[in-house]
Amino acid sequence: MNADLIAVDWGSTHLRAWQGEKTLNLPLGVSRLDGRSPRDIFDRHIAPWRESPATPVMMAGMIGSDAGWQAVPYLPCPLSLQTLSANLCEVAENVWIVPGLKVEGENVMRGEETQLLGAMQLSPAACYVMPGTHSKWVQVANGQVTGFATAMTGELHHLLMAHSLIGNGLPQQIDDDSAFREGLARGLRSPTVVSELFRNRAARVLGKLPATSVSDALSGLLIGAEISAMLATCPVKTVTLVASAALASRYQTAFTAAHVEARCVSGDRAFLQGIRSILDERR
């Protein structure tokens, strides 16, 4: 990322920023401000990077929601992501928020649209899968985003491990590829997933699943169910994954099991490419 630009990915739980070789990663997402305003956080942690107001700051994510700095309208699909630059919202001098996308009456996204723009330039595809707290499956045709769907895979995993009987009283979890793959196979077979969830507790109680492997077994189950359900409505043979290395590895394993070819683009690289493209388009 060039030093002439500050790129900010400001989500629900974390604030991340880049300028040149400088990076920032703080647990100061819009749901964790503890009474402080986004402007206060900006002035303390991001504004000091600017040599002058001439340095543009481009922000994407939940900072543009009604819980963030300012609610920025969603742009309706289908649309070309080249229109993002013409719909930026200026919240301070040369400080801009990227709008999100919506499928009217069905779905919304914030932050992923910027990653998506970068990914479309780095790895053109007809279907993009963006794993995370709320995984997005995005369809693209003729350079336009035609629609997208959301699976709450990451959030379900967190809720079940932290607040359900499945995760209650467990020791520290360790990586267990075998447990992940066994859960994955069950998820691919049973995309409705509801009838399979309690088996994670039963298997642990009955000594069939190590107590330290419940998280990976549950992760495999949920990812498998996500992929099986999404492929049923959007059958594809090739996808581009936009994800961190850890998530990309899990989803690539899952897609291989589902006989789908998955190419991968780093989520951070895609985000920074998208931010740069939006700024260049605006100029």
Secondary structure as UniProt FT lines:
FT   TURN            3..4
FT   STRAND          6..10
FT   STRAND          15..19
FT   TURN            20..21
FT   STRAND          22..26
FT   TURN            30..31
FT   TURN            34..35
FT   HELIX           38..45
FT   HELIX           47..49
FT   TURN            53..54
FT   STRAND          57..60
FT   HELIX           62..64
FT   TURN            66..67
FT   STRAND          75..76
FT   STRAND          79..80
FT   HELIX           81..87
FT   STRAND          89..92
FT   TURN            93..94
FT   STRAND          95..97
FT   STRAND          101..103
FT   TURN            104..106
FT   STRAND          107..109
FT   HELIX           112..122
FT   STRAND          127..130
FT   TURN            133..134
FT   STRAND          135..141
FT   TURN            142..143
FT   STRAND          144..151
FT   HELIX           153..163
FT   TURN            165..169
FT   HELIX           177..189
FT   TURN            191..192
FT   HELIX           194..205
FT   TURN            206..207
FT   HELIX           211..213
FT   HELIX           214..233
FT   STRAND          238..243
FT   HELIX           245..257
FT   TURN            258..259
FT   STRAND          261..266
FT   HELIX           267..282
//
